[in-house]
């Protein structure tokens, strides 16, 4: 098998055409690489430009122009990347539930009842 290129040089090949594997059937199709064809790049740029913007206030006083994270209103720099730690036992630092919302509310209620009782008996 000869590896002669278009110019008759050994080992040279035409860089403008390549073979694309058609799948498990073993069929190949010849595609042409055209650097002037910007359709895919133009489509990607339009998608990026159409993304919703962060809009957070920057230190300079203007609005942030970075694209917002999917499903959020802020960019990765201004807090859109993570929703925070998981709640409850899903958090690896969860121990006994002393600081859960229900436990805090229960303690506040008990404190109010004790204050009412002590204020009511002193009068």
C-alpha positions as CSV (number, residue, x, y, z in Angstrom):
1,X,0.0,0.0,0.0
2,X,1.5,3.3,-1.0
3,X,1.3,6.4,1.2
4,X,1.8,8.8,-1.7
5,X,0.1,12.2,-1.1
6,X,-1.4,14.6,-3.6
7,X,2.0,16.0,-4.4
8,X,3.5,12.6,-4.9
9,X,5.5,12.8,-1.7
10,X,5.8,9.8,0.5
11,X,3.9,10.1,3.8
12,X,2.0,13.2,2.8
13,X,-1.8,13.3,3.0
14,X,-4.5,15.7,2.3
15,X,-5.5,17.4,5.6
16,X,-8.7,18.8,4.2
17,X,-10.5,15.4,4.0
18,X,-10.8,12.7,6.6
19,X,-12.8,9.5,7.0
20,X,-15.5,9.4,9.7
21,X,-16.4,6.0,11.2
22,X,-20.0,5.3,10.4
23,X,-20.5,2.9,13.3
24,X,-20.2,-0.8,13.9
25,X,-21.2,-1.7,10.3
26,X,-17.8,-0.6,9.2
27,X,-19.0,2.0,6.7
28,X,-17.0,5.2,6.4
29,X,-18.0,8.4,4.9
30,X,-15.6,11.0,3.5
31,X,-16.0,14.5,5.2
32,X,-14.4,17.7,4.2
33,X,-12.9,19.9,6.8
34,X,-13.6,23.5,5.8
35,X,-12.2,26.0,8.2
36,X,-14.3,28.7,6.6
37,X,-17.5,26.9,7.5
38,X,-18.5,28.6,10.8
39,X,-22.0,27.3,11.2
40,X,-21.4,25.2,14.3
41,X,-19.3,27.9,16.0
42,X,-21.9,30.5,15.2
43,X,-24.7,28.4,16.7
44,X,-22.7,27.8,19.9
45,X,-21.9,31.5,20.2
46,X,-25.6,32.4,19.7
47,X,-26.6,29.9,22.5
48,X,-24.0,31.4,24.8
49,X,-25.0,35.0,24.1
50,X,-28.7,34.1,24.6
51,X,-28.1,32.7,28.1
52,X,-29.6,34.6,31.0
53,X,-27.1,36.9,32.8
54,X,-26.2,37.0,36.5
55,X,-27.0,40.6,37.2
56,X,-25.3,40.7,40.7
57,X,-23.9,44.0,41.7
58,X,-20.2,44.2,41.3
59,X,-17.7,46.2,43.3
60,X,-17.5,48.6,40.4
61,X,-21.2,49.3,40.7
62,X,-22.4,47.7,37.5
63,X,-24.2,44.4,36.9
64,X,-22.3,41.2,36.4
65,X,-22.4,40.0,32.8
66,X,-21.4,36.4,33.3
67,X,-24.0,33.7,32.3
68,X,-26.1,32.4,35.2
69,X,-25.8,28.7,36.2
70,X,-28.6,26.5,34.8
71,X,-31.6,26.7,37.0
72,X,-30.2,29.5,39.1
73,X,-30.2,33.3,38.9
74,X,-26.5,33.9,39.7
75,X,-23.2,32.9,38.1
76,X,-20.6,30.6,39.6
77,X,-18.7,33.6,41.0
78,X,-21.7,35.1,42.8
79,X,-23.1,32.0,44.5
80,X,-25.0,30.1,41.8
81,X,-22.8,27.1,41.9
82,X,-23.9,25.4,45.1
83,X,-27.3,25.4,46.9
84,X,-25.4,24.8,50.2
85,X,-25.0,21.7,52.4
86,X,-27.6,19.0,52.4
87,X,-30.2,19.2,55.2
88,X,-30.5,16.6,58.0
89,X,-28.7,13.3,58.1
90,X,-27.6,13.6,54.5
91,X,-25.1,16.1,55.7
92,X,-22.0,14.2,56.9
93,X,-21.6,16.6,59.9
94,X,-25.1,15.8,61.3
95,X,-24.8,14.5,64.8
96,X,-27.9,14.6,67.0
97,X,-30.3,17.2,65.6
98,X,-29.8,19.7,68.4
99,X,-29.8,22.6,65.9
100,X,-32.6,21.5,63.6
101,X,-35.4,24.0,62.9
102,X,-37.9,21.9,64.9
103,X,-35.5,21.6,67.9
104,X,-34.8,25.3,68.0
105,X,-38.5,26.1,67.8
106,X,-39.2,23.7,70.6
107,X,-36.6,25.3,72.8
108,X,-37.9,28.8,72.0
109,X,-41.5,27.7,72.9
110,X,-40.3,26.2,76.2
111,X,-38.4,29.4,77.0
112,X,-41.5,31.5,76.3
113,X,-43.6,29.3,78.6
114,X,-41.0,29.5,81.4
115,X,-40.9,33.3,81.1
116,X,-44.7,33.5,81.1
117,X,-44.9,31.3,84.1
118,X,-42.2,33.2,86.1
119,X,-43.7,36.6,85.2
120,X,-47.2,35.4,86.1
121,X,-46.3,34.1,89.5
122,X,-44.2,37.1,90.5
123,X,-47.0,39.5,90.1
